[in-house]
Amino acid sequence: MTGGCFSSIMGVVWHLAKRAIFLVITFILAIYATVVIANGGGRVDQILKDQIYTDLKQQYARNPAFQRLPPQEQARQFNISYNSIIEAQGLNEPFFQKSFRYTFNALQLNLGRATQLHSSDLSMRVSDIIFERLPRSLVLFTVANVVAAVFGIWLGLWMARKALSAFDRGMTVLSVTTFVVPPWVYGILFILIFAYVFKVFPAGGLTSVPPLPPSPLILAFPPLIAAGLLGAGYVVYARLRSKYRLVGFGILGAGAALLLVWGLVLPADYFKDMEWHMILPAAAVAFSVFGSWSYTTRNLVLQVMDEDFVFAARAKGLKERDVLSRYVLRAASPPIVTSLALTLAAAWTGAIITETVFQYPGLGLLFYEAISLFDAPVVIGLTTVYALLLVVTVFLLDVTYSLLDPRIKALRR
């Protein structure tokens, strides 16, 4: 092994080691801060104790046998029951002692038990509650964001090709207008128009009770979206001709596979009904996000089109379409891939207001319910899962850039 090659490898290893240490420290501090904030410095524990005290008082007040006991015996039994509940929920320990224990357990993904919430099978384990909701948010927001990204990038390329034209100006206004409005606003409008006026789609929820009758349109929804994702992946792989085409194809192919697997695992009636309920929230998210993709892609492509290598490609007599796909998009792809990866990592945690508007039982609605009910273990668990997804995504991006960017390899030369 030559000295230059060894130096390049050490440069990559040194860079990744520094990034890994920084991300691990950030992850630990974020989890501890979440534990402190979620518990309100111990105030939430006191609120829970007061709630337990009130509930126990009401329970014993409705118990005739308890009311016939002497006052001293009533006080003794009440204190025994109250202290046993407090001890079972870990509320009798000092807050700072509990905060370090909570942080250590969260880092091990031992998320404990919820104090108020439970899963559909009545399990109060935080991991069961979160992982029951995670696939719902993952499917909804992955589909919405990938479709919005594919359409937005395609539109951004056309806007850049026709820069300063009437089409470009009109699409720029539309793009800026759509992405400054949050998805829950579109959600309210879509519910009013399509659920209450035209009565085409359900207003919210995950499924109907009883389930909707089978419909060919609902049944065709996941295969059509999966086929569209695979088609977009093929276009990315065939036309991009850059180091990032495998990443783009992998993301789109994974989304298509996820849809198909999800459809095969779930019962047919349940899955078709769930798809019908997903259309409005997915459309609201996609409509809110695609404008940022198109506007960002347009600006990135216009910056690259002023580079010397683009003028050289045109001087060779290449068609504008080939110049755009083989040179311009290749140079603009790193920030696009980064944005897509971080967007998906953030999207997997759901959207609190959007899921609440649609009453869609994903991680966002779970976050709202946990905050409303002062269920600190669930809040800590959700933040831990989100922070872990974000840290892993950022580190994988660092690995990709370290292998592809020669400037990083030269750090230790």
C-alpha positions as CSV (number, residue, x, y, z in Angstrom):
1,M,0.0,0.0,0.0
2,T,1.5,3.3,-1.0
3,G,1.9,6.2,1.4
4,G,-0.6,8.4,-0.5
5,C,-3.3,5.7,-0.5
6,F,-2.7,5.0,3.3
7,S,-2.9,8.8,4.0
8,S,-6.2,9.0,2.1
9,I,-7.7,6.1,4.0
10,M,-6.5,7.7,7.3
11,G,-8.1,11.0,6.3
12,V,-11.4,9.3,5.8
13,V,-11.2,7.3,9.0
14,W,-10.2,10.4,11.0
15,H,-13.0,12.4,9.6
16,L,-15.6,9.7,10.3
17,A,-14.3,9.1,13.8
18,K,-14.6,12.8,14.6
19,R,-18.1,12.9,13.2
20,A,-19.2,9.8,15.0
21,I,-17.9,11.1,18.4
22,F,-19.7,14.4,17.8
23,L,-23.0,12.7,16.8
24,V,-22.9,10.4,19.8
25,I,-22.3,13.2,22.2
26,T,-25.1,15.2,20.6
27,F,-27.4,12.2,20.8
28,I,-26.7,11.7,24.5
29,L,-27.2,15.4,25.4
30,A,-30.4,15.6,23.3
31,I,-31.9,12.6,25.2
32,Y,-30.9,14.0,28.6
33,A,-32.4,17.4,27.7
34,T,-35.6,15.7,26.5
35,V,-35.8,13.8,29.8
36,V,-35.5,17.0,31.8
37,I,-37.9,19.0,29.6
38,A,-40.5,16.2,29.3
39,N,-40.6,15.9,33.0
40,G,-40.7,19.7,33.6
41,G,-37.9,19.5,36.2
42,G,-40.0,17.2,38.3
43,R,-43.3,19.2,38.0
44,V,-44.9,16.6,35.8
45,D,-44.2,13.9,38.5
46,Q,-46.1,16.1,41.0
47,I,-49.0,16.5,38.6
48,L,-49.2,12.7,38.2
49,K,-49.1,12.2,41.9
50,D,-52.0,14.6,42.3
51,Q,-53.9,12.8,39.6
52,I,-53.3,9.5,41.3
53,Y,-54.4,10.9,44.6
54,T,-57.6,12.3,43.1
55,D,-58.5,9.1,41.2
56,L,-57.9,7.0,44.2
57,K,-60.1,9.2,46.4
58,Q,-62.9,9.0,43.9
59,Q,-62.5,5.2,43.6
60,Y,-62.7,4.7,47.3
61,A,-65.6,7.2,47.7
62,R,-67.7,4.9,45.4
63,N,-66.7,1.8,47.5
64,P,-69.4,1.1,50.2
65,A,-67.2,-1.4,52.0
66,F,-64.4,1.1,52.3
67,Q,-66.8,3.8,53.6
68,R,-67.9,1.5,56.5
69,L,-64.4,1.2,57.8
70,P,-63.2,3.4,60.7
71,P,-61.4,6.6,59.7
72,Q,-58.0,5.3,60.8
73,E,-58.4,2.1,58.8
74,Q,-59.5,4.1,55.8
75,A,-56.4,6.3,56.0
76,R,-54.1,3.3,56.4
77,Q,-55.5,1.4,53.4
78,F,-55.6,4.6,51.3
79,N,-51.9,5.3,52.1
80,I,-50.9,1.7,51.3
81,S,-52.7,1.8,47.9
82,Y,-51.4,5.3,47.1
83,N,-47.7,4.5,48.0
84,S,-47.8,1.2,46.0
85,I,-49.0,3.0,42.9
86,I,-46.4,5.7,43.3
87,E,-43.7,3.1,43.8
88,A,-44.9,1.1,40.8
89,Q,-44.7,4.1,38.5
90,G,-41.3,5.2,39.9
91,L,-42.6,8.5,41.2
92,N,-41.0,8.2,44.7
93,E,-37.4,8.7,43.5
94,P,-35.6,12.1,43.4
95,F,-36.0,13.7,39.9
96,F,-32.3,14.0,39.1
97,Q,-31.6,10.4,40.1
98,K,-34.5,9.4,37.8
99,S,-33.3,11.6,35.0
100,F,-30.0,9.8,34.7
101,R,-31.7,6.4,34.9
102,Y,-34.2,7.4,32.2
103,T,-31.4,8.7,30.0
104,F,-29.3,5.5,30.4
105,N,-32.4,3.3,29.7
106,A,-33.4,5.4,26.7
107,L,-29.9,5.0,25.2
108,Q,-30.3,1.3,25.5
109,L,-33.8,1.6,23.9
110,N,-35.3,0.3,27.1
111,L,-38.1,2.9,27.0
112,G,-40.1,1.6,30.0
113,R,-43.8,1.7,30.5
114,A,-46.3,4.5,29.7
115,T,-48.2,6.1,32.5
116,Q,-51.4,6.8,30.5
117,L,-51.3,5.5,26.9
118,H,-51.5,2.0,25.6
119,S,-51.3,0.1,22.3
120,S,-54.3,-1.5,20.6
121,D,-53.7,-4.8,22.5
122,L,-53.6,-2.8,25.8
123,S,-49.8,-3.1,26.2
124,M,-48.3,-0.1,28.1
125,R,-44.8,-0.8,27.0
126,V,-43.5,2.4,25.3
127,S,-41.7,0.4,22.6
128,D,-45.0,-1.5,21.7
129,I,-46.9,1.8,21.5
130,I,-44.3,3.5,19.3
131,F,-43.7,0.6,17.0
132,E,-47.4,0.1,16.5
133,R,-47.6,3.7,15.2
134,L,-44.3,3.9,13.4
135,P,-45.2,1.9,10.2
136,R,-48.3,4.2,9.7
137,S,-46.3,7.4,9.7
138,L,-43.5,5.7,7.7
139,V,-45.8,4.6,4.9
140,L,-47.8,7.9,4.8
141,F,-45.0,10.4,4.8
142,T,-42.5,8.3,2.8
143,V,-45.0,8.0,-0.1
144,A,-46.0,11.7,0.2
145,N,-42.4,13.0,0.3
146,V,-41.0,10.7,-2.4
147,V,-43.8,11.6,-4.8
148,A,-43.4,15.3,-4.0
149,A,-39.6,15.1,-4.4
150,V,-39.8,13.3,-7.8
151,F,-42.4,15.7,-9.2
152,G,-40.7,18.7,-7.6
153,I,-37.3,17.9,-9.0
154,W,-38.7,17.2,-12.5
155,L,-40.6,20.5,-12.4
156,G,-37.5,22.3,-11.1
157,L,-35.5,21.1,-14.1
158,W,-38.1,22.4,-16.5
159,M,-38.2,25.7,-14.7
160,A,-34.4,26.0,-15.0
161,R,-34.5,25.1,-18.7
162,K,-37.0,27.8,-19.3
163,A,-35.5,30.3,-16.9
164,L,-37.2,33.8,-16.8
165,S,-39.9,32.7,-19.1
166,A,-43.6,33.0,-18.3
167,F,-43.7,29.3,-17.4
168,D,-40.8,29.8,-15.0
169,R,-42.3,32.9,-13.4
170,G,-45.7,31.2,-12.9
171,M,-44.2,28.0,-11.5
172,T,-41.9,30.0,-9.2
173,V,-44.9,31.9,-7.7
174,L,-46.8,28.6,-7.4
175,S,-43.8,26.8,-5.7
176,V,-43.2,29.6,-3.2
177,T,-46.9,29.9,-2.5
178,T,-47.3,26.2,-1.8
179,F,-44.3,25.5,0.5
180,V,-44.9,28.6,2.7
181,V,-48.3,27.1,3.7
182,P,-48.1,24.2,6.2
183,P,-49.7,20.9,5.2
184,W,-52.3,21.0,7.9
185,V,-53.8,24.1,6.3
186,Y,-54.2,22.2,3.0
187,G,-55.5,19.3,5.1
188,I,-58.4,21.4,6.5
189,L,-59.2,22.7,3.0
190,F,-59.1,19.2,1.5
191,I,-61.4,17.9,4.3
192,L,-63.9,20.7,3.7
193,I,-63.9,20.2,-0.1
194,F,-63.5,16.5,-0.6
195,A,-64.9,15.0,2.6
196,Y,-67.8,17.3,3.4
197,V,-68.8,19.1,0.1
198,F,-68.2,16.3,-2.5
199,K,-68.0,13.4,0.0
200,V,-65.4,11.6,-2.1
201,F,-62.9,10.7,0.7
202,P,-63.2,10.1,4.4
203,A,-62.4,13.1,6.7
204,G,-59.8,11.3,8.8
205,G,-58.8,8.3,10.8
206,L,-57.0,5.1,9.8
207,T,-60.0,2.9,8.9
208,S,-63.8,3.1,8.8
209,V,-66.0,1.2,11.2
210,P,-67.2,-1.0,9.6
211,P,-64.6,-1.1,6.8
212,L,-65.5,0.4,3.4
213,P,-66.6,-2.1,0.7
214,P,-63.9,-3.2,-1.7
215,S,-63.2,-0.8,-4.6
216,P,-61.0,-1.3,-7.6
217,L,-59.7,2.2,-7.3
218,I,-58.5,1.6,-3.7
219,L,-57.0,-1.7,-4.6
220,A,-55.1,-0.2,-7.5
221,F,-53.6,2.7,-5.4
222,P,-50.5,0.9,-4.0
223,P,-49.5,-0.9,-7.1
224,L,-49.8,2.3,-9.2
225,I,-47.7,4.3,-6.7
226,A,-45.2,1.5,-6.4
227,A,-44.9,1.3,-10.2
228,G,-44.5,5.1,-10.3
229,L,-41.7,4.9,-7.8
230,L,-39.9,2.2,-9.7
231,G,-40.3,4.1,-12.9
232,A,-38.8,7.2,-11.3
233,G,-36.0,5.1,-9.9
234,Y,-35.2,3.7,-13.4
235,V,-35.2,7.3,-14.8
236,V,-32.8,8.4,-12.1
237,Y,-30.5,5.4,-12.6
238,A,-30.5,5.6,-16.4
239,R,-30.4,9.4,-16.9
240,L,-28.5,10.7,-14.0
241,R,-25.2,9.0,-14.8
242,S,-23.5,10.1,-11.6
243,K,-22.2,8.6,-8.4
244,Y,-25.5,9.2,-6.7
245,R,-27.8,7.3,-9.1
246,L,-27.6,4.1,-7.0
247,V,-28.7,6.1,-3.9
248,G,-31.6,7.7,-5.7
249,F,-32.7,4.3,-7.2
250,G,-32.3,2.6,-3.8
251,I,-34.5,5.2,-2.0
252,L,-37.3,5.0,-4.7
253,G,-37.0,1.2,-4.9
254,A,-37.2,0.9,-1.2
255,G,-40.4,3.0,-1.1
256,A,-42.0,0.8,-3.8
257,A,-41.0,-2.4,-2.0
258,L,-42.4,-1.0,1.3
259,L,-45.7,-0.3,-0.3
260,L,-46.0,-3.8,-1.8
261,V,-44.9,-5.6,1.4
262,W,-47.3,-3.5,3.5
263,G,-50.1,-4.5,1.2
264,L,-49.2,-8.2,1.4
265,V,-48.9,-8.3,5.1
266,L,-52.2,-6.6,6.0
267,P,-55.6,-8.1,5.4
268,A,-57.0,-7.0,2.1
269,D,-60.1,-5.2,3.4
270,Y,-58.1,-3.4,6.1
271,F,-55.4,-2.4,3.7
272,K,-57.8,-1.1,1.0
273,D,-59.7,0.9,3.6
274,M,-56.5,2.3,5.1
275,E,-55.3,3.4,1.6
276,W,-58.6,5.3,1.1
277,H,-58.0,7.2,4.4
278,M,-54.4,8.0,3.5
279,I,-55.2,9.8,0.2
280,L,-56.2,13.2,1.7
281,P,-53.3,13.4,4.3
282,A,-50.8,12.2,1.7
283,A,-52.0,14.8,-0.8
284,A,-51.9,17.6,1.8
285,V,-48.3,16.7,2.7
286,A,-47.2,16.3,-1.0
287,F,-48.8,19.5,-2.1
288,S,-47.1,21.5,0.7
289,V,-43.6,19.9,0.1
290,F,-43.3,19.7,-3.7
291,G,-42.9,23.5,-4.1
292,S,-39.7,23.6,-2.0
293,W,-38.3,20.8,-4.1
294,S,-39.0,22.5,-7.4
295,Y,-37.8,25.9,-6.3
296,T,-34.6,24.5,-4.7
297,T,-33.8,22.4,-7.7
298,R,-34.4,25.3,-10.1
299,N,-31.9,27.5,-8.2
300,L,-29.3,24.8,-7.8
301,V,-29.5,23.9,-11.5
302,L,-29.2,27.6,-12.5
303,Q,-26.1,28.0,-10.4
304,V,-24.5,25.0,-12.0
305,M,-25.4,26.0,-15.5
306,D,-23.0,29.0,-15.1
307,E,-20.0,26.7,-14.6
308,D,-17.3,26.4,-17.2
309,F,-17.8,22.6,-17.7
310,V,-21.4,23.2,-18.8
311,F,-20.3,25.7,-21.4
312,A,-17.7,23.2,-22.6
313,A,-20.3,20.5,-22.9
314,R,-22.5,22.8,-25.0
315,A,-19.5,23.6,-27.1
316,K,-19.1,19.9,-27.9
317,G,-22.5,20.1,-29.6
318,L,-24.5,18.1,-27.0
319,K,-28.2,18.5,-26.9
320,E,-29.5,20.7,-24.0
321,R,-31.3,17.7,-22.6
322,D,-28.1,15.7,-22.4
323,V,-26.2,18.6,-20.9
324,L,-28.9,18.9,-18.2
325,S,-29.1,15.2,-17.3
326,R,-25.4,14.2,-17.7
327,Y,-23.6,17.3,-16.4
328,V,-25.9,19.8,-14.6
329,L,-28.0,17.4,-12.6
330,R,-24.9,15.3,-11.7
331,A,-23.2,18.4,-10.2
332,A,-26.4,19.5,-8.4
333,S,-27.3,16.0,-7.1
334,P,-25.3,16.0,-3.7
335,P,-27.4,18.6,-2.0
336,I,-30.6,17.1,-3.5
337,V,-29.7,13.6,-2.1
338,T,-28.9,15.2,1.3
339,S,-32.2,17.0,1.4
340,L,-34.1,13.9,0.4
341,A,-32.4,11.7,3.1
342,L,-32.9,14.3,5.9
343,T,-36.5,14.9,4.7
344,L,-37.3,11.2,4.9
345,A,-35.7,10.9,8.4
346,A,-37.7,13.8,9.6
347,A,-40.9,12.6,7.9
348,W,-40.7,9.2,9.6
349,T,-41.5,10.9,12.9
350,G,-44.8,12.1,11.6
351,A,-46.3,15.6,11.8
352,I,-48.1,16.5,15.0
353,I,-50.6,19.0,13.7
354,T,-51.3,17.3,10.3
355,E,-51.9,13.9,12.0
356,T,-54.1,15.6,14.6
357,V,-56.2,17.4,11.9
358,F,-56.8,14.1,10.1
359,Q,-56.9,12.0,13.4
360,Y,-54.4,9.8,11.7
361,P,-52.9,7.4,14.4
362,G,-49.2,7.8,13.6
363,L,-46.3,9.1,15.6
364,G,-47.4,12.7,15.3
365,L,-50.8,12.1,16.9
366,L,-49.1,9.9,19.5
367,F,-46.8,12.8,20.4
368,Y,-49.8,15.1,20.8
369,E,-51.6,12.6,23.0
370,A,-48.5,12.0,25.1
371,I,-48.0,15.7,25.7
372,S,-51.7,16.2,26.5
373,L,-51.7,13.4,29.0
374,F,-48.3,14.3,30.6
375,D,-47.0,10.8,29.5
376,A,-43.3,11.6,29.9
377,P,-42.0,8.1,29.0
378,V,-43.8,8.2,25.6
379,V,-42.4,11.7,24.9
380,I,-38.9,10.5,25.8
381,G,-39.3,7.3,23.7
382,L,-40.5,9.3,20.6
383,T,-37.7,11.8,20.9
384,T,-35.2,8.9,21.3
385,V,-36.4,7.2,18.1
386,Y,-36.4,10.4,16.2
387,A,-32.9,11.4,17.4
388,L,-31.6,7.9,16.6
389,L,-33.0,8.1,13.0
390,L,-31.5,11.5,12.5
391,V,-28.1,10.6,13.8
392,V,-27.9,7.4,11.7
393,T,-29.0,9.3,8.6
394,V,-26.4,12.1,9.1
395,F,-23.6,9.6,9.7
396,L,-24.5,7.6,6.6
397,L,-24.4,10.8,4.6
398,D,-21.0,11.6,6.1
399,V,-19.8,8.1,5.0
400,T,-21.1,8.7,1.5
401,Y,-19.4,12.1,1.2
402,S,-16.2,10.8,2.7
403,L,-16.0,8.1,0.0
404,L,-16.9,10.5,-2.8
405,D,-15.4,13.9,-1.9
406,P,-11.6,14.0,-2.5
407,R,-11.2,17.0,-0.3
408,I,-12.0,14.9,2.8
409,K,-9.5,12.2,1.7
410,A,-6.9,15.0,1.5
411,L,-7.4,16.1,5.1
412,R,-4.6,14.0,6.5
413,R,-2.2,14.2,3.6
